Amino acid sequence: MIEIKHLRKEFDDNTVPLNDVNLVINRGDVIAVIGPSGTGKSTLLRCINMLTEPTSGNIIVDGEDITERGCNLNEVRKKMGMVFQSFNLFGHLTVIENIMNPQITLLGKSRQEAYDRAMELLSSVGLSSKVFNYPDELSGGQQQRIAIARTLAMDPEIILFDEPTSALDPSMIGEVQSVIKLLAKSGRTMMIVTHEMDFARKVANRVLFMDEGGIYEEGTPKEIFEHPKREKTRRFIQRLSSLSYRIQGIDFDIEAMNEELQGYGEKLLIESERLSKLSLAIEEICINTIADYSENPDIIVKVEYSEKKDILSLIITYKGPYFDVRDTDSELFKELLSEPTTSYSEKTVDDPDGFVNRIDMSFKWVEE
């Protein structure tokens, strides 16, 4: 369907986000594109539909090289829809007008045809009640679903999503992801730049990890997220699934840690209740007990999340004498330890750096 050969993009400031990118997109593929910021993910999408002109290389769509002079880009772009992170709806038009107008002006449909198709799509994204609303009367999640409906109205063969949930509040991410998952099941060819790893794992049949100016590693979701072969991919995936802290006194910045935990939870869709319990455990064990009663505290804290098992884990290792952290005055912490969804264990380990005491806690989630 689309073949990319030796694609290179160099900007005027001499940055080169894309250097010798080669890729084949097959009909029906759902490709998730992941990687650190600034590695060319969005640039790749914009080059594919020529919103950004490549410096060199070829992009062949259904046998036609769209980088060649004389190519009718308007015709090629009818085959591709793009959903941006910033919605790009027309604020002076109602929802129905936003979806109808491109069909009339670009596809030559009658107003009745455009209206019927728009209503059908609004129903499919759960927003048929918002027909005559204006974009600024809708939530971010609703606006993005309208943007997806507008793209679908053009009947594209491939849809490019550029961070479709990055501008949304955490509470709105799920509603947009649900629409995209339905599209994936329908057999649509899609390419999605995303920082939502759990979403990428569930929706895609191929995952591209981008770094060093191109596709650093490619594979199935299982291969990339569970068995990455290359070092940068391993480090990236590990950073996404775990956090580490070193605590060496009671003045540790617990507020900054909690902010990072919140962002971690939003990316992995972990409930705030579990994160609060984990934060309470860290503060009570590490700050109020070990650090408060140690002359020279040295504590390593590691937070991990297993998507497969849906378990949030806390691993604490520390130097010095053993502390029975269950002997606490905190009623909240005692209550936390007694909950059936919380598990707790401790042991000594043979660590050459002296972190000989280890505490393991895990927090499951049970819906009320």
HELIX and SHEET records of a PDB file:
HELIX    1   1 LYS A   41  ILE A   48  1                                   8    
HELIX    2   2 LEU A   73  ARG A   77  1                                   5    
HELIX    3   3 VAL A   95  LEU A  107  1                                  13    
HELIX    4   4 ARG A  111  SER A  124  1                                  14    
HELIX    5   5 SER A  128  LYS A  130  5                                   3    
HELIX    6   6 PRO A  135  GLU A  137  5                                   3    
HELIX    7   7 GLY A  140  LEU A  152  1                                  13    
HELIX    8   8 PRO A  170  LYS A  185  1                                  16    
HELIX    9   9 MET A  197  VAL A  203  1                                   7    
HELIX   10  10 PRO A  221  GLU A  226  1                                   6    
HELIX   11  11 GLU A  231  SER A  241  1                                  11    
HELIX   12  12 ILE A  254  LEU A  268  1                                  15    
HELIX   13  13 SER A  272  ILE A  282  1                                  11    
HELIX   14  14 GLU A  283  ALA A  291  3                                   9    
HELIX   15  15 ASP A  292  TYR A  293  1                                   2    
HELIX   16  16 GLU A  331  SER A  338  1                                   8    
SHEET    1   A 4 LEU A  18  ILE A  25  0                                        
SHEET    2   A 4 ILE A   2  LYS A   9 -1                                        
SHEET    3   A 4 SER A  56  VAL A  61 -1                                        
SHEET    4   A 4 GLU A  64  ASP A  65 -1                                        
SHEET    1   B 6 MET A  80  VAL A  83  0                                        
SHEET    2   B 6 ILE A 158  ASP A 162  1                                        
SHEET    3   B 6 THR A 189  VAL A 193  1                                        
SHEET    4   B 6 VAL A  30  ILE A  34  1                                        
SHEET    5   B 6 ARG A 206  ASP A 211  1                                        
SHEET    6   B 6 GLY A 214  GLY A 219 -1                                        
SHEET    1   C 5 SER A 242  ILE A 247  0                                        
SHEET    2   C 5 ILE A 299  SER A 306 -1                                        
SHEET    3   C 5 ILE A 311  TYR A 318 -1                                        
SHEET    4   C 5 ASN A 357  PHE A 363 -1                                        
SHEET    5   C 5 THR A 342  THR A 348 -1                                        
END                                                                             
